[in-house]
Amino acid sequence: MRLNSLPTLALLLLALSAPQAYAKTCNVAIEGDDAMMFNQSEIKIAAACTQVKLTLKHTGQFPAAAMGHNWVLAKTADFQALATAGSKAGIANSYVPKGDARAIAFTKVVGGGESTSITFATSKLKKGGDYTFFCSFPGHSSMMKGKLIFG
């Protein structure tokens, strides 16, 4: 078998690109406002998605220090404890404790008119798992929360 033959080269290129062919990034957009509300209470992620690109847009006008929002994903069982710990972590840490494994994914805090994006692997999620997304800015998580469904 000669490596410079066209069929061999085509097979080699196909084999090298195969893992990428199965990667699927699913885009999700969510908005938060000055009334401490997300525009969605539920986000569904298809099982075929290998990663999620989430974009958070703050549609309000107040600055991050006064009415900032972020998006944090956790197992529902960890949600309340993580939200409480996050409120103490400070804005410099986006109100998420450094290195806290309970935070599956999170964005930085943004103020009115700003947006931010994160990408995370769905390998961190279990099909049919119980997940809550929320804003961990102090006092926001009681109103700014929802359910993430994977699968």
C-alpha positions as CSV (number, residue, x, y, z in Angstrom):
1,M,0.0,0.0,0.0
2,R,1.5,3.3,-1.1
3,L,0.8,6.4,1.2
4,N,0.8,8.7,-1.8
5,S,-2.1,7.0,-3.5
6,L,-5.3,9.1,-3.6
7,P,-7.6,6.4,-2.1
8,T,-5.2,5.9,0.8
9,L,-4.9,9.6,1.4
10,A,-8.7,10.0,1.3
11,L,-9.1,7.2,3.9
12,L,-6.4,8.7,6.1
13,L,-8.1,12.1,6.0
14,L,-11.5,10.6,6.8
15,A,-10.1,8.7,9.8
16,L,-8.4,11.8,11.2
17,S,-11.6,13.9,10.9
18,A,-14.0,11.2,12.2
19,P,-14.1,12.3,15.9
20,Q,-14.8,15.9,14.9
21,A,-17.6,14.8,12.7
22,Y,-19.5,13.6,15.7
23,A,-19.0,16.7,17.8
24,K,-22.1,18.9,17.9
25,T,-22.3,22.3,19.6
26,C,-25.7,23.4,20.5
27,N,-26.4,27.1,21.0
28,V,-28.6,28.4,23.8
29,A,-29.5,32.1,24.4
30,I,-31.0,33.4,27.6
31,E,-31.8,36.9,28.8
32,G,-31.9,38.5,32.3
33,D,-33.4,41.9,33.1
34,D,-33.6,44.5,35.8
35,A,-36.7,42.9,37.3
36,M,-34.5,39.9,38.3
37,M,-36.1,37.5,35.7
38,F,-34.8,35.2,33.1
39,N,-36.8,35.1,29.9
40,Q,-36.9,31.2,30.1
41,S,-37.7,28.9,33.0
42,E,-36.7,25.8,31.2
43,I,-33.8,24.9,28.8
44,K,-33.8,21.7,26.8
45,I,-30.5,20.3,25.5
46,A,-30.7,17.4,23.0
47,A,-28.8,14.2,23.8
48,A,-27.0,14.6,20.4
49,C,-25.2,17.8,21.7
50,T,-21.7,17.1,22.8
51,Q,-21.2,20.7,24.0
52,V,-23.3,23.7,24.7
53,K,-22.5,27.3,23.9
54,L,-24.7,29.4,26.2
55,T,-25.0,33.2,25.7
56,L,-26.4,35.3,28.5
57,K,-27.6,38.8,27.6
58,H,-28.5,41.4,30.3
59,T,-31.4,43.3,28.7
60,G,-31.6,45.8,31.6
61,Q,-29.8,49.1,32.2
62,F,-28.3,48.8,35.7
63,P,-24.5,48.2,36.0
64,A,-23.1,44.8,37.1
65,A,-22.3,46.1,40.6
66,A,-26.0,47.1,41.3
67,M,-28.0,44.5,39.3
68,G,-25.5,42.1,37.7
69,H,-26.5,38.7,36.4
70,N,-24.7,35.5,35.7
71,W,-25.8,32.0,34.7
72,V,-24.8,29.1,36.9
73,L,-25.7,25.4,36.3
74,A,-25.7,22.8,39.2
75,K,-27.4,19.6,40.2
76,T,-30.7,20.6,41.8
77,A,-29.6,19.0,45.0
78,D,-26.6,21.4,45.1
79,F,-28.4,24.5,43.9
80,Q,-29.3,26.2,47.2
81,A,-26.0,25.5,49.0
82,L,-24.1,26.7,45.9
83,A,-26.2,29.9,45.6
84,T,-25.6,30.7,49.3
85,A,-21.9,30.1,49.0
86,G,-21.8,32.1,45.7
87,S,-23.3,35.2,47.3
88,K,-20.3,35.3,49.6
89,A,-17.7,34.7,46.8
90,G,-17.9,38.3,45.6
91,I,-18.3,39.9,42.2
92,A,-14.6,39.4,41.3
93,N,-15.3,35.6,41.3
94,S,-18.7,36.1,39.6
95,Y,-20.4,35.0,42.8
96,V,-19.2,31.4,42.4
97,P,-16.7,30.0,44.9
98,K,-13.3,29.3,43.2
99,G,-12.9,25.7,42.3
100,D,-16.3,24.6,43.5
101,A,-17.1,21.3,41.8
102,R,-20.9,21.9,42.4
103,A,-20.8,24.5,39.6
104,I,-21.1,22.5,36.4
105,A,-20.8,25.6,34.3
106,F,-21.1,29.4,34.9
107,T,-20.7,32.7,33.1
108,K,-19.2,35.9,34.4
109,V,-21.4,38.6,35.9
110,V,-22.7,41.1,33.3
111,G,-24.5,44.4,33.7
112,G,-27.2,46.1,31.6
113,G,-26.6,46.0,27.9
114,E,-23.8,43.4,28.2
115,S,-23.6,39.8,27.2
116,T,-21.2,36.9,27.8
117,S,-20.9,33.3,26.5
118,I,-19.5,30.0,27.8
119,T,-19.1,26.6,26.2
120,F,-19.2,23.5,28.3
121,A,-19.2,19.8,27.5
122,T,-22.4,17.8,28.0
123,S,-20.2,14.9,29.3
124,K,-20.7,16.7,32.6
125,L,-24.4,16.0,32.4
126,K,-26.4,12.8,32.8
127,K,-29.5,12.1,30.6
128,G,-32.6,12.7,32.7
129,G,-30.5,14.3,35.5
130,D,-32.1,16.9,37.7
131,Y,-30.4,20.3,37.0
132,T,-31.1,23.9,38.0
133,F,-29.7,27.0,36.4
134,F,-29.8,30.2,38.4
135,C,-28.2,33.7,38.9
136,S,-25.9,33.7,41.9
137,F,-25.8,37.5,42.4
138,P,-26.8,38.0,46.0
139,G,-30.6,37.7,46.5
140,H,-31.3,36.8,42.8
141,S,-31.5,33.0,42.9
142,S,-34.9,32.8,44.6
143,M,-36.4,34.4,41.5
144,M,-33.8,33.8,38.7
145,K,-33.8,30.1,38.3
146,G,-35.0,27.4,36.0
147,K,-34.7,23.8,35.0
148,L,-32.2,22.4,32.5
149,I,-33.2,19.1,30.8
150,F,-30.6,17.0,29.0
151,G,-31.6,14.1,26.8
